[in-house]
Amino acid sequence: MIKPLNGRAVVKVEEAKEQTVSGIVLPSAAKEKQQVGVVEAVAENTEDFTSQLKEGDRVLFEKYAGSTFEYDGQELLIIKESDIIAIVD
């Protein structure tokens, strides 16, 4: 498992919808990068930083934030907690 450091979180980005509300199917090139994902791991709390996130939180993050990488066959995003805008209920 990946353990993020220094106030970062690992997020699994949700897949973009392949169809619009009106039923038009979008090709993969036309899909926008999703800005919603599920927290897979968070950095440990230190005396300088206390995380507001926990594993399993569904979050909204800045559009071009973080670095994408592949781990164990999954595409993940490692992101600073300061780039996470909100926890989505």
ABEGO torsion letter per residue (X at the ends): XBBBBGGBBBBBBBBBBABBAAGBBBBAAABBBBABBBBABBBBBBAABBBABBBGBBBBBBAABEBBBBBGGBBBBBBBAAABABBBX
